[in-house]
């Protein structure tokens, strides 16, 4: 049975012990309440803006969010429209990517973004195989076809390793991948960075972008060892399931962001209003 007095007393004891042990306590602010009823999109001066009732959506720096792609504007509006009583900004990955691409807070250039992506290739998640024989057999079955396709598609040579010291990616291979990544604009590269940081794999990310794998497959392959271990020792549903779904949402948003920024648009949806 729940006893408020006992719970309050216990909380005070824990707080006192934390202060005595010099632990740093973190108090996270509550998410803001939803302050709007309707979301909309207006087309103004060649760009798309998102409206929350009669207010225009702004970036963290206070600028009106202006998007060149109608599909991006629709995706951002859908994220804000999906919010319930509170605004869970951590769940709005497309909005976050748009803010990052528009304001570029870290002043990333195309060459720097590509260099950062290539640094992940040296430690790509699907290039390190286990010493456990059962796990090794599973990795060969699931990862080998993906690596073979990747090597054929980009005309490169990558060989997985079982050594903890890692493996060396040839200069030729890196230059071919660099040339391909440089064909994307900077906005798309922000999407690549988000996906690669989530999957810990350049290979799986490019397989998704090239439509060799879907997002669910890529996430499962990136979590192959964790899935293997949970298959042996059991699954904590509230933890493993939430982690997997969150990762899928992050990667799906990144891949969508890349694809939208890589296409041209000629038509305007009837959901978009002209603003004069």
Residue pairs with C-beta under 8 A, 6 or more apart in sequence:
15 25
18 25
30 86
31 86
31 87
31 88
31 89
32 86
32 87
33 85
33 86
33 87
34 83
34 84
34 85
34 86
34 87
35 52
36 52
36 53
36 55
36 80
37 53
38 52
38 53
39 50
39 51
39 52
39 77
39 78
39 80
39 81
40 50
40 51
40 77
40 273
41 48
41 49
41 50
41 51
41 70
41 73
41 74
41 77
41 271
41 272
41 273
42 48
42 49
42 51
42 272
42 273
42 274
42 275
43 49
43 70
43 268
43 272
43 273
43 274
43 275
44 274
44 275
44 276
46 68
47 66
47 67
47 68
48 66
48 67
48 68
48 69
48 70
48 72
48 73
48 272
49 56
49 57
49 64
49 65
49 66
49 67
49 73
49 275
50 56
50 57
50 65
50 67
50 73
50 76
50 77
50 80
51 57
52 80
56 64
56 65
57 64
57 65
57 76
57 80
58 64
58 65
59 65
59 99
59 102
59 103
60 99
60 103
61 103
63 102
63 103
65 76
65 98
65 99
65 102
66 102
67 73
67 76
67 98
67 102
69 260
69 261
69 265
70 265
70 268
70 269
70 272
71 260
71 265
72 94
72 98
72 257
72 260
72 261
73 272
74 269
74 271
75 94
75 256
75 260
76 92
76 94
76 95
76 98
79 91
79 92
79 93
79 94
79 95
80 87
80 92
80 95
89 95
89 96
91 249
93 194
93 249
93 250
93 253
93 254
94 253
94 256
94 257
97 190
97 191
97 194
97 253
97 254
97 257
98 257
100 190
100 194
101 186
101 187
101 190
101 191
101 257
101 261
104 186
104 190
108 116
108 186
108 189
108 190
109 186
110 182
110 185
110 186
110 189
111 182
113 186
113 189
113 190
113 192
113 193
114 178
114 181
114 182
114 189
116 193
117 181
117 189
117 192
117 193
117 196
117 202
118 174
118 177
118 178
118 181
118 202
120 196
120 200
120 201
120 202
121 169
121 174
121 177
121 202
121 203
122 166
122 167
122 168
122 169
123 166
123 200
124 200
124 201
124 202
124 203
125 199
125 200
125 201
125 204
125 222
126 139
126 143
126 146
126 147
126 160
126 201
126 203
126 204
126 221
126 222
127 147
127 158
127 160
127 161
127 167
127 203
128 160
128 161
128 162
128 166
129 136
129 139
129 140
129 143
129 160
129 161
129 162
130 136
130 139
130 162
130 225
131 162
134 228
135 225
135 228
136 162
138 224
138 228
139 160
139 224
142 221
142 224
143 160
143 221
143 224
144 160
146 203
146 204
146 207
146 212
146 213
146 221
147 158
147 160
147 203
149 207
149 212
150 156
150 158
150 203
150 206
150 207
150 212
151 157
151 158
153 210
153 212
154 176
154 177
154 180
154 206
155 176
156 172
156 173
156 176
156 177
157 170
157 172
157 173
158 169
158 173
158 203
159 167
160 167
161 167
177 202
180 206
181 189
181 192
184 192
184 258
184 261
184 262
185 261
185 262
187 257
187 261
188 257
188 258
188 261
188 262
190 257
191 254
191 255
191 257
191 258
191 261
192 205
192 209
192 254
192 258
194 250
194 253
194 254
194 257
195 205
195 208
195 250
195 251
195 254
195 255
195 258
196 202
196 205
198 247
198 250
198 251
198 254
199 205
199 218
199 219
199 222
199 247
199 251
200 222
201 218
201 222
204 213
204 218
204 221
204 222
205 218
205 254
205 255
207 213
207 218
208 214
208 215
208 218
208 251
208 255
209 255
209 258
209 259
213 221
215 248
215 251
215 252
215 255
216 248
218 251
219 244
219 247
219 248
219 251
220 227
222 247
223 244
223 247
226 240
230 236
230 240
235 241
